[in-house]
Amino acid sequence: MKKVYIILFITFITTLTLSAQPQGMGKSDPEGKKVLDAVSAKFKTYKSVQAKFLLKIENASGKNLGTKNGSVFMKGTRYRISVPGQDIFYDGSNIFTYDKSSNEVTISKIDPAANSITPQKLFTNFYDKDFLYKLNGTVKQAGKNMQEVELTPIDKTKAFHKVLLYVSNSAINTTKIFEKTGNRYTYSVNSMATNSTIPESTFVFDVKKYPGVEVVDLR
């Protein structure tokens, strides 16, 4: 389940630049595109981002299955994502996935030519062929007026069938992911700092800091 949290969070932190859709798959809403383009343009001005977020998990009937706090640091192509029990470091070449309960880190290498889900792709054009989108209008969220953008995956084999983005001041404040099982995952940004100084060591897994850690090198 921890891996699910990470995968869903990577979806959450995307700033989407959506353009032409594949033939025969319907058309996206131009007004939705304006909102998403503004989000992407604003994000591209940031030299670095660090944010804290809250993940709320609900079942199909709306019952709260739990909440978790997490954090993310991003700078260039590098990132670090932390949720309870797990940290992921990407130093620009390798991904280090550290499981705290087992004191084990798995190291893998990203193939730049592969169709991998990575923040550096998600912050550019990764979704220009993956979603249809539309602007649902203005809604009230956490006492604020926000624009609701609905995303529908073109690939119907995805585990989720809908994503709702809530945008305020050209920034994604809340993301709701609806799984086909009925479960819903809501990510809300609690705080965000941009263009602050983030040490390069933030994105590096230093084995010396984890005594007795078991290393599984898949490179």
SVG drawing of the C-alpha trace seen along z (x, -y; Angstrom):
<svg xmlns="http://www.w3.org/2000/svg" viewBox="-22 -34 51 40">
<polyline fill="none" stroke="black" stroke-width="0.4" points="0.0,0.0 2.9,-2.4 3.9,-2.1 0.3,-3.0 0.6,-6.2 3.8,-7.1 2.5,-6.4 -0.7,-8.4 1.3,-11.2 3.4,-11.5 0.2,-11.9 -0.9,-14.5 2.2,-16.7 1.9,-17.0 1.6,-20.4 0.0,-19.5 0.6,-21.0 -2.0,-19.3 -2.4,-19.9 -3.5,-17.8 -5.4,-14.6 -5.2,-11.3 -7.6,-11.0 -10.9,-9.4 -10.7,-9.9 -12.9,-13.0 -11.8,-16.5 -10.7,-18.4 -12.2,-21.7 -10.3,-24.8 -11.2,-26.5 -9.8,-23.6 -6.6,-23.9 -6.2,-27.6 -6.4,-26.8 -3.8,-23.9 -1.5,-25.9 -1.5,-28.7 -0.7,-26.2 2.2,-24.8 3.6,-28.2 3.6,-29.4 5.3,-26.2 8.1,-26.5 9.1,-29.8 10.1,-28.1 13.7,-27.1 12.8,-24.8 9.7,-23.6 9.1,-22.2 5.7,-21.4 3.8,-19.6 0.6,-17.7 -2.2,-15.7 -3.5,-12.5 -7.0,-11.4 -8.2,-7.9 -12.0,-7.1 -13.9,-4.1 -16.8,-4.1 -19.3,-5.0 -17.3,-8.0 -15.9,-6.3 -12.6,-7.7 -9.9,-5.0 -7.1,-7.1 -5.0,-10.2 -1.3,-10.6 1.0,-13.6 3.8,-13.8 6.4,-16.1 8.1,-16.7 11.2,-18.5 11.9,-19.3 14.8,-21.0 15.5,-20.7 15.1,-17.0 15.8,-15.9 13.2,-15.1 12.5,-13.6 9.1,-12.3 8.4,-11.2 5.3,-9.5 5.0,-7.5 7.3,-4.5 8.9,-5.3 11.2,-7.8 12.1,-8.1 15.2,-10.0 16.0,-10.8 19.4,-12.3 19.1,-12.9 20.3,-9.4 19.2,-6.8 16.1,-6.3 16.5,-5.2 13.4,-3.7 13.9,-3.4 11.5,-1.2 11.8,-2.2 10.1,0.8 12.6,3.3 15.5,0.8 16.0,1.7 16.8,-0.5 16.2,0.5 18.3,-1.3 17.1,-1.5 18.1,-3.5 15.8,-5.5 16.1,-5.0 15.6,-8.5 14.3,-7.0 11.7,-4.9 8.1,-5.9 8.7,-6.2 6.5,-8.2 8.9,-10.8 8.3,-14.3 10.6,-15.8 8.4,-14.3 5.2,-15.1 6.2,-18.8 6.5,-19.1 4.4,-17.3 3.9,-13.8 0.1,-14.1 -0.5,-15.6 -1.7,-12.2 -3.0,-10.6 -6.0,-12.6 -9.1,-14.4 -10.0,-17.3 -12.7,-19.9 -13.3,-22.8 -16.3,-22.1 -16.5,-25.7 -15.9,-27.4 -16.6,-25.5 -16.0,-26.3 -13.1,-24.3 -11.8,-25.0 -13.7,-28.3 -12.1,-29.5 -13.4,-29.7 -11.5,-27.3 -11.6,-26.2 -12.4,-22.5 -10.8,-20.7 -11.8,-17.1 -9.3,-14.7 -10.4,-11.4 -7.6,-8.9 -7.7,-7.8 -6.2,-4.5 -9.2,-2.7 -6.9,-0.1 -5.7,-2.6 -6.7,-1.8 -8.4,-5.2 -11.2,-6.6 -11.2,-10.2 -9.1,-12.9 -10.4,-16.3 -8.0,-19.2 -8.9,-22.3 -6.9,-25.3 -6.5,-28.7 -4.2,-31.5 -2.8,-29.1 -1.7,-26.6 -3.2,-23.1 -4.5,-23.2 -6.3,-19.8 -6.3,-16.7 -8.9,-13.9 -8.2,-10.6 -11.1,-8.2 -10.2,-4.5 -12.4,-2.0 -12.7,-0.1 -14.5,-3.1 -11.7,-4.3 -10.9,-8.0 -7.5,-9.6 -7.5,-13.3 -4.2,-15.3 -4.3,-18.7 -1.4,-21.1 -0.9,-22.4 2.1,-24.6 4.4,-25.4 7.7,-27.3 9.2,-28.1 12.6,-29.3 14.2,-28.5 17.6,-27.1 17.5,-23.3 20.9,-21.5 21.9,-18.9 22.3,-16.4 18.5,-16.4 18.2,-14.3 21.0,-11.8 20.5,-8.6 23.6,-8.5 24.0,-4.9 26.2,-6.0 23.1,-7.7 21.2,-4.4 23.2,-1.9 22.6,1.7 20.5,0.8 20.1,3.6 20.9,2.5 19.1,4.0 20.9,2.7 18.8,3.3 20.9,1.1"/>
</svg>
